[in-house]
């Protein structure tokens, strides 16, 4: 995702800004996903590793990116 686009998108729940997850953050999340210890906000397990993600300004919520498209759906969000 182009960083210029980040100026125009925000968390759909709080309106906070979003930033791209760093490689170490993605690795940590994918490790948790691999260990089956991640559920999204709707309570469903996250089973696919993240190729990229956006993290909310308060570092509490992660929105996955799939095929370079942000899934800015509250139910798809993951606790960080």
Secondary structure, 3 states (H helix, E strand, C coil): CCHHHHHCCECCCCCCEEEECCHHHHHHHHHHHHCCCCEECCCCECCCCCCEEEEECCCCEEEEEECCEECCCHHHCEEC
